[in-house]
Amino acid sequence: MIPEKVMSSLAVKTNSKIVLLIMDGVGGLPLNGKTELETARKPNLDKLAQGSIGGLTDPINPGITPGSGPSHLAIFGYDPLKIDIGRGVLEAAGIGFELTGRDLAARGNFATMNDDQVISDRRAGRIPTAKNEQICAELQAKIKKIDDVEVFIRPGKEHRFVIIFRGDGLQGPLTDADPQKEGLKIKFTEAPAPESKKASDIVNKFIKEANIILKNHHPANTVLLRGIAKVPQIPSMTELFKLTPACIATYPMYKGLASLVGMKILPVGDTIASEFQTLKEQWDNYDFFYVHIKKTDSYGEDGNFENKVHIIEELDACLPQLLELKPAVIAVTSDHSTPAIMKGHSWHPNPFILHSQWERKDSLKAFTENECAHGIIGRFPACDAMQLMLANALKLNKFGA
């Protein structure tokens, strides 16, 4: 990967515009012989692919299953092995909670456990957001402080929430208090180093208190905590790439990540159509747009192949609104793959297409995993995608004499 100092020296400010469209978790595996992308009716994406170059990206390295944070960092042009952003930090930033150096943030799931403390549903049936807000308010009213540490509990969407522990001597990161799959007992966090013990004790006390309060809140009768960490220092996309970037996303975590790399978070509704409407309304104000589609990943995690296909088709119907804007560069890809038949993230590389007037002709027939595998870019690290986008927008100077 090109060092940040070199990249910053090559980047130039221009008026050309880039749109990075992330269909979260869109990569899949065949069911009845076809993946979700191969099953979907998506004439606009396929036509775009026919005029683009293609390839496959590895977010971290071949065979490594990535989380959402590092995989997005990679596609934004950052080294995911050098910058560690806890999921809690992303969620907190996504809801606009301003973190301090004394804070430890965690991403929370409300979940369902049985009388033996075995998790039967890690997402509590994706409870409605209104119910989430009600439970968070109750927890916050009853747990304002643990020992000398302040506790802030904020709702997210559906089963997700954010918790911030504020106090002196809180060191992270900690291990996840999440068994990661159903059929296993609840887990408590552990301190990987002696200096993290205080934080570990505080977090575990919270989990125990929360379980008592939530006892009669079935299906949301326990909590799972992930990505328990402090906020890192990251150079902005303006510093590195000379961009004026904006984020169009519906879920807090992705807004949080975008804000941490210096993107302006644009107001948007809950639908794919509203995201493209925001893109159109804000077109003159920014030169880089990150547009995030969440439900392809959500339905993949639920194992819902059919609904994942429907989201791809819904996105495809909105794509002409993007094409009408005529950006210099359109890149369509995913942060990671979430095959519905696996019900979770996987290590499979992501389909990637890039549309620009400056690229050579490829032989792609459609936007699918197998077609992109035969594209002229080949298989490459996701962190190199930003360089390709910048180059095709004529935003990079020559390296060397």
VEXDREN-2710 file (C-alpha; in Angstrom, 1 decimal):
% VEXDREN-2710
k/r/px/py/pz
1/MET/0.0/0.0/0.0
2/ILE/1.3/3.5/-0.9
3/PRO/2.3/5.4/2.3
4/GLU/0.0/8.2/3.4
5/LYS/2.6/10.9/2.9
6/VAL/3.2/9.8/-0.7
7/MET/-0.5/9.7/-1.5
8/SER/-1.1/13.1/0.0
9/SER/1.7/14.5/-2.2
10/LEU/0.2/13.1/-5.3
11/ALA/-3.4/14.0/-4.8
12/VAL/-4.8/17.2/-6.4
13/LYS/-8.0/19.1/-6.0
14/THR/-10.2/19.1/-9.1
15/ASN/-13.9/19.6/-10.0
16/SER/-14.5/16.0/-11.1
17/LYS/-16.8/13.9/-9.1
18/ILE/-16.6/10.3/-7.8
19/VAL/-19.5/8.2/-6.6
20/LEU/-18.6/5.1/-4.5
21/LEU/-21.7/2.9/-4.3
22/ILE/-21.4/0.2/-1.6
23/MET/-23.9/-2.6/-1.7
24/ASP/-23.1/-4.0/1.7
25/GLY/-22.5/-7.7/1.8
26/VAL/-23.7/-8.2/-1.8
27/GLY/-21.3/-11.0/-2.7
28/GLY/-22.9/-14.4/-2.3
29/LEU/-22.7/-18.1/-2.9
30/PRO/-25.0/-20.1/-5.2
31/LEU/-28.4/-21.4/-4.1
32/ASN/-30.0/-23.6/-6.8
33/GLY/-27.0/-22.8/-9.0
34/LYS/-27.0/-19.0/-8.8
35/THR/-25.8/-16.3/-6.4
36/GLU/-28.0/-13.4/-5.3
37/LEU/-26.4/-11.2/-8.0
38/GLU/-26.9/-13.8/-10.6
39/THR/-30.5/-14.4/-9.6
40/ALA/-31.5/-10.7/-9.5
41/ARG/-33.1/-8.9/-12.5
42/LYS/-30.9/-5.8/-12.7
43/PRO/-30.7/-4.4/-16.2
44/ASN/-29.2/-1.1/-15.2
45/LEU/-26.3/-2.6/-13.1
46/ASP/-25.6/-5.1/-15.9
47/LYS/-25.5/-2.3/-18.5
48/LEU/-23.2/-0.2/-16.3
49/ALA/-20.9/-3.2/-16.0
50/GLN/-20.8/-3.7/-19.8
51/GLY/-19.2/-0.2/-20.0
52/SER/-16.9/-0.6/-17.0
53/ILE/-13.8/-2.5/-16.0
54/GLY/-14.1/-5.2/-13.4
55/GLY/-12.3/-7.2/-10.8
56/LEU/-12.5/-8.7/-7.3
57/THR/-11.4/-7.1/-4.1
58/ASP/-10.0/-8.6/-0.9
59/PRO/-10.8/-6.3/2.0
60/ILE/-8.0/-7.6/4.3
61/ASN/-6.3/-10.6/2.7
62/PRO/-7.4/-13.8/0.9
63/GLY/-9.2/-16.1/3.3
64/ILE/-9.7/-13.5/6.0
65/THR/-13.3/-12.7/6.9
66/PRO/-13.5/-9.0/7.6
67/GLY/-15.7/-6.9/9.9
68/SER/-17.6/-3.9/8.6
69/GLY/-15.1/-1.4/10.1
70/PRO/-11.9/-2.6/8.6
71/SER/-13.5/-3.6/5.3
72/HIS/-14.9/-0.1/4.8
73/LEU/-11.6/1.5/5.9
74/ALA/-9.9/-0.5/3.1
75/ILE/-12.3/0.6/0.4
76/PHE/-11.8/4.3/1.6
77/GLY/-8.1/3.9/1.0
78/TYR/-6.8/3.3/4.5
79/ASP/-4.7/0.3/5.7
80/PRO/-7.1/-1.8/7.8
81/LEU/-4.3/-3.6/9.5
82/LYS/-2.8/-0.4/10.8
83/ILE/-5.9/1.4/11.9
84/ASP/-8.1/-0.4/14.4
85/ILE/-11.5/1.2/15.0
86/GLY/-13.7/-0.5/17.5
87/ARG/-17.3/-1.1/16.4
88/GLY/-18.5/0.8/19.5
89/VAL/-16.6/3.9/18.3
90/LEU/-18.2/3.7/14.9
91/GLU/-21.7/3.4/16.4
92/ALA/-21.2/6.3/18.8
93/ALA/-19.9/8.5/16.0
94/GLY/-22.8/7.4/13.8
95/ILE/-25.4/8.8/16.3
96/GLY/-23.4/12.0/16.8
97/PHE/-22.2/11.2/20.3
98/GLU/-19.0/13.1/20.8
99/LEU/-16.4/10.9/22.4
100/THR/-13.7/12.1/24.7
101/GLY/-10.3/10.6/25.6
102/ARG/-11.9/9.2/28.8
103/ASP/-14.5/7.2/26.9
104/LEU/-14.8/3.5/26.1
105/ALA/-17.5/2.8/23.5
106/ALA/-19.3/-0.5/22.7
107/ARG/-21.7/-1.6/20.1
108/GLY/-24.6/-3.4/21.7
109/ASN/-27.2/-5.9/20.5
110/PHE/-30.3/-6.7/22.4
111/ALA/-30.6/-10.5/22.2
112/THR/-32.6/-13.5/23.5
113/MET/-31.4/-16.0/26.0
114/ASN/-33.1/-19.0/27.7
115/ASP/-33.1/-19.9/31.3
116/ASP/-29.7/-21.6/31.0
117/GLN/-28.2/-18.3/29.6
118/VAL/-27.9/-19.8/26.1
119/ILE/-28.3/-17.3/23.3
120/SER/-31.2/-18.3/21.0
121/ASP/-31.3/-15.1/18.9
122/ARG/-28.4/-12.6/18.7
123/ARG/-30.7/-9.9/17.4
124/ALA/-33.8/-10.4/19.5
125/GLY/-36.0/-10.9/16.4
126/ARG/-34.8/-7.4/15.2
127/ILE/-37.2/-5.7/17.6
128/PRO/-38.7/-2.4/16.4
129/THR/-36.7/0.7/16.9
130/ALA/-39.4/2.2/19.1
131/LYS/-39.1/-0.8/21.5
132/ASN/-35.3/-0.4/21.5
133/GLU/-35.7/3.2/22.5
134/GLN/-38.1/2.2/25.3
135/ILE/-35.6/-0.4/26.7
136/CYS/-32.6/1.9/26.4
137/ALA/-34.5/4.6/28.4
138/GLU/-35.2/2.1/31.1
139/LEU/-31.6/0.9/31.3
140/GLN/-30.3/4.5/31.3
141/ALA/-32.7/5.5/34.1
142/LYS/-31.5/2.5/36.3
143/ILE/-27.8/2.4/35.3
144/LYS/-26.4/5.9/35.4
145/LYS/-23.1/5.0/37.0
146/ILE/-21.0/2.0/37.8
147/ASP/-18.5/2.6/40.6
148/ASP/-16.8/5.9/39.5
149/VAL/-17.7/5.5/35.8
150/GLU/-20.5/7.3/34.0
151/VAL/-22.7/5.2/31.7
152/PHE/-24.4/6.6/28.6
153/ILE/-26.9/4.3/26.8
154/ARG/-28.3/5.4/23.4
155/PRO/-30.6/3.5/21.0
156/GLY/-29.7/2.7/17.4
157/LYS/-31.9/1.0/14.9
158/GLU/-33.9/-2.2/15.5
159/HIS/-31.9/-4.3/18.0
160/ARG/-28.7/-2.2/18.1
161/PHE/-27.7/0.3/20.7
162/VAL/-24.5/2.1/21.8
163/ILE/-23.1/2.3/25.3
164/ILE/-20.3/4.7/26.4
165/PHE/-18.4/4.2/29.7
166/ARG/-16.7/7.5/30.8
167/GLY/-14.1/7.6/33.5
168/ASP/-10.4/7.6/34.3
169/GLY/-8.3/4.6/33.8
170/LEU/-10.5/2.9/31.2
171/GLN/-8.2/1.2/28.7
172/GLY/-9.2/-0.8/25.7
173/PRO/-9.7/-2.7/23.5
174/LEU/-11.4/-5.5/25.3
175/THR/-12.6/-8.9/24.0
176/ASP/-16.1/-9.0/22.7
177/ALA/-18.9/-10.0/25.2
178/ASP/-20.6/-11.9/22.5
179/PRO/-20.5/-15.6/21.6
180/GLN/-20.9/-14.6/17.9
181/LYS/-23.5/-17.4/17.3
182/GLU/-26.7/-18.9/18.6
183/GLY/-26.6/-22.0/20.8
184/LEU/-23.8/-20.8/23.0
185/LYS/-23.9/-19.2/26.5
186/ILE/-23.5/-15.5/27.1
187/LYS/-20.0/-14.2/27.3
188/PHE/-18.4/-11.6/29.5
189/THR/-15.5/-9.4/28.3
190/GLU/-11.9/-10.1/29.2
191/ALA/-8.9/-7.8/29.6
192/PRO/-6.0/-8.7/27.2
193/ALA/-3.6/-6.7/29.4
194/PRO/-3.4/-5.8/33.2
195/GLU/-4.1/-2.1/32.4
196/SER/-7.5/-3.1/30.9
197/LYS/-8.8/-4.9/34.0
198/LYS/-10.7/-1.9/35.4
199/ALA/-12.5/-1.4/32.1
200/SER/-13.3/-5.2/31.9
201/ASP/-14.7/-5.2/35.4
202/ILE/-17.0/-2.2/34.7
203/VAL/-18.3/-3.6/31.5
204/ASN/-19.1/-7.0/33.1
205/LYS/-20.9/-5.3/36.0
206/PHE/-23.0/-3.5/33.4
207/ILE/-23.9/-6.8/31.7
208/LYS/-24.9/-8.4/34.9
209/GLU/-27.1/-5.4/36.0
210/ALA/-28.7/-5.2/32.5
211/ASN/-29.6/-8.9/32.6
212/ILE/-31.5/-8.4/35.8
213/ILE/-33.4/-5.4/34.4
214/LEU/-34.2/-7.1/31.1
215/LYS/-35.3/-10.4/32.7
216/ASN/-39.0/-9.8/31.7
217/HIS/-38.3/-8.1/28.4
218/HIS/-38.4/-11.2/26.2
219/PRO/-37.2/-11.4/23.4
220/ALA/-34.8/-8.6/24.3
221/ASN/-33.8/-10.1/27.7
222/THR/-30.0/-9.8/27.4
223/VAL/-27.2/-7.7/25.8
224/LEU/-24.2/-8.6/23.7
225/LEU/-21.4/-6.1/23.4
226/ARG/-18.8/-5.9/20.6
227/GLY/-16.0/-3.6/19.5
228/ILE/-15.3/-2.2/23.0
229/ALA/-12.6/0.4/22.4
230/LYS/-11.4/4.0/22.5
231/VAL/-11.4/6.4/19.6
232/PRO/-8.2/6.4/17.4
233/GLN/-6.6/9.3/15.5
234/ILE/-7.1/9.0/11.7
235/PRO/-6.1/11.5/9.0
236/SER/-9.1/12.8/7.0
237/MET/-9.9/12.1/3.4
238/THR/-9.4/15.8/2.8
239/GLU/-5.9/15.6/4.2
240/LEU/-4.9/12.4/2.3
241/PHE/-6.8/12.7/-1.0
242/LYS/-7.7/16.5/-1.3
243/LEU/-11.4/15.5/-1.5
244/THR/-14.5/17.2/-0.2
245/PRO/-16.3/14.0/0.7
246/ALA/-19.9/13.2/1.8
247/CYS/-21.7/10.2/3.2
248/ILE/-25.2/9.0/2.3
249/ALA/-26.1/6.2/4.6
250/THR/-29.1/5.1/6.7
251/TYR/-27.4/3.2/9.5
252/PRO/-25.5/4.8/12.3
253/MET/-22.4/2.6/12.1
254/TYR/-21.6/3.6/8.6
255/LYS/-22.2/7.3/9.3
256/GLY/-19.9/6.9/12.2
257/LEU/-17.1/5.5/10.1
258/ALA/-17.6/8.1/7.4
259/SER/-17.4/10.9/10.0
260/LEU/-14.2/9.5/11.5
261/VAL/-12.5/9.9/8.1
262/GLY/-13.8/13.4/7.6
263/MET/-16.9/12.9/5.5
264/LYS/-19.9/15.2/5.9
265/ILE/-22.9/13.2/6.9
266/LEU/-25.9/14.2/4.8
267/PRO/-29.5/14.0/5.9
268/VAL/-31.4/11.1/4.4
269/GLY/-34.6/9.1/4.8
270/ASP/-34.8/5.3/5.4
271/THR/-35.2/4.2/1.8
272/ILE/-32.9/3.6/-1.1
273/ALA/-34.9/6.0/-3.2
274/SER/-34.3/8.7/-0.5
275/GLU/-30.6/8.1/-0.7
276/PHE/-30.5/8.8/-4.4
277/GLN/-32.7/11.9/-3.9
278/THR/-30.2/13.2/-1.4
279/LEU/-27.4/12.5/-3.9
280/LYS/-29.2/14.6/-6.5
281/GLU/-29.9/17.5/-4.1
282/GLN/-26.4/17.7/-2.8
283/TRP/-24.6/17.1/-6.1
284/ASP/-23.1/20.5/-6.5
285/ASN/-21.6/20.6/-2.9
286/TYR/-19.1/17.7/-2.8
287/ASP/-16.7/15.9/-5.1
288/PHE/-16.8/12.4/-3.5
289/PHE/-20.0/10.6/-2.5
290/TYR/-20.1/7.4/-0.5
291/VAL/-23.6/5.9/-0.9
292/HIS/-24.2/2.9/1.3
293/ILE/-27.0/0.3/0.8
294/LYS/-27.4/-1.7/4.0
295/LYS/-30.2/-4.3/3.5
296/THR/-28.2/-6.5/1.2
297/ASP/-26.1/-7.3/4.2
298/SER/-29.0/-7.5/6.7
299/TYR/-30.9/-10.1/4.6
300/GLY/-27.7/-12.0/4.0
301/GLU/-27.1/-12.2/7.8
302/ASP/-30.7/-13.4/8.2
303/GLY/-30.2/-16.1/5.6
304/ASN/-33.0/-14.5/3.5
305/PHE/-31.8/-15.1/-0.1
306/GLU/-35.0/-13.9/-1.7
307/ASN/-35.2/-10.6/0.1
308/LYS/-31.5/-9.9/-0.6
309/VAL/-32.3/-10.4/-4.3
310/HIS/-35.2/-7.9/-4.0
311/ILE/-32.9/-5.3/-2.5
312/ILE/-30.5/-5.6/-5.4
313/GLU/-33.4/-5.2/-7.7
314/GLU/-34.7/-2.1/-5.8
315/LEU/-31.3/-0.5/-6.0
316/ASP/-31.1/-1.3/-9.7
317/ALA/-34.4/0.6/-10.3
318/CYS/-32.9/3.7/-8.7
319/LEU/-29.6/3.6/-10.6
320/PRO/-30.7/5.8/-13.5
321/GLN/-30.9/8.7/-11.1
322/LEU/-27.1/8.3/-10.5
323/LEU/-26.3/7.8/-14.2
324/GLU/-28.1/11.0/-15.1
325/LEU/-25.7/13.0/-12.9
326/LYS/-22.7/11.8/-15.1
327/PRO/-20.0/11.6/-12.5
328/ALA/-16.4/11.2/-13.8
329/VAL/-16.1/7.9/-11.9
330/ILE/-18.7/5.4/-10.6
331/ALA/-17.4/2.5/-8.6
332/VAL/-19.8/-0.2/-7.5
333/THR/-18.7/-2.9/-5.0
334/SER/-19.2/-4.2/-1.5
335/ASP/-17.2/-3.9/1.7
336/HIS/-17.4/-7.7/2.3
337/SER/-19.5/-10.7/1.1
338/THR/-22.5/-11.9/3.1
339/PRO/-23.8/-15.1/1.4
340/ALA/-27.3/-15.8/2.6
341/ILE/-26.6/-19.5/2.8
342/MET/-23.9/-18.7/5.4
343/LYS/-25.9/-16.2/7.4
344/GLY/-22.8/-14.0/8.0
345/HIS/-19.8/-12.3/6.7
346/SER/-17.4/-14.4/4.6
347/TRP/-13.9/-14.3/3.2
348/HIS/-15.0/-14.4/-0.4
349/PRO/-13.7/-11.5/-2.6
350/ASN/-16.1/-8.7/-3.6
351/PRO/-17.3/-8.0/-7.1
352/PHE/-16.0/-4.5/-8.3
353/ILE/-16.7/-2.4/-11.3
354/LEU/-15.4/1.0/-12.2
355/HIS/-16.9/3.2/-14.9
356/SER/-14.8/6.0/-16.4
357/GLN/-14.2/7.5/-19.8
358/TRP/-10.5/6.9/-19.3
359/GLU/-10.5/3.2/-18.9
360/ARG/-9.8/0.4/-21.5
361/LYS/-12.7/-1.7/-22.7
362/ASP/-13.5/-4.8/-20.7
363/SER/-15.5/-7.8/-21.6
364/LEU/-18.0/-7.9/-18.7
365/LYS/-21.5/-9.0/-19.6
366/ALA/-23.1/-8.4/-16.1
367/PHE/-22.4/-7.3/-12.6
368/THR/-21.9/-10.7/-10.9
369/GLU/-19.1/-12.3/-9.0
370/ASN/-18.0/-14.6/-11.9
371/GLU/-18.1/-11.9/-14.5
372/CYS/-16.0/-9.6/-12.3
373/ALA/-13.6/-12.4/-11.8
374/HIS/-12.7/-12.2/-15.5
375/GLY/-12.4/-8.4/-15.5
376/ILE/-9.1/-6.8/-16.5
377/ILE/-8.4/-5.4/-13.0
378/GLY/-8.1/-9.0/-11.7
379/ARG/-8.1/-9.7/-8.0
380/PHE/-6.6/-6.9/-5.9
381/PRO/-6.5/-5.4/-2.4
382/ALA/-9.6/-3.3/-1.6
383/CYS/-7.4/-0.5/-0.3
384/ASP/-6.1/0.0/-3.9
385/ALA/-9.6/0.9/-5.1
386/MET/-9.3/4.5/-3.9
387/GLN/-6.2/5.0/-6.1
388/LEU/-8.1/3.7/-9.1
389/MET/-11.0/6.1/-8.4
390/LEU/-8.7/9.1/-8.0
391/ALA/-6.7/8.3/-11.1
392/ASN/-9.8/8.0/-13.3
393/ALA/-11.1/11.3/-11.9
394/LEU/-7.7/12.8/-12.9
395/LYS/-7.0/13.6/-9.2
396/LEU/-3.5/12.2/-9.0
397/ASN/-0.2/13.7/-10.2
398/LYS/2.6/11.7/-11.7
399/PHE/4.9/9.9/-9.2
400/GLY/8.6/10.7/-9.7
401/ALA/10.4/12.5/-12.5
END
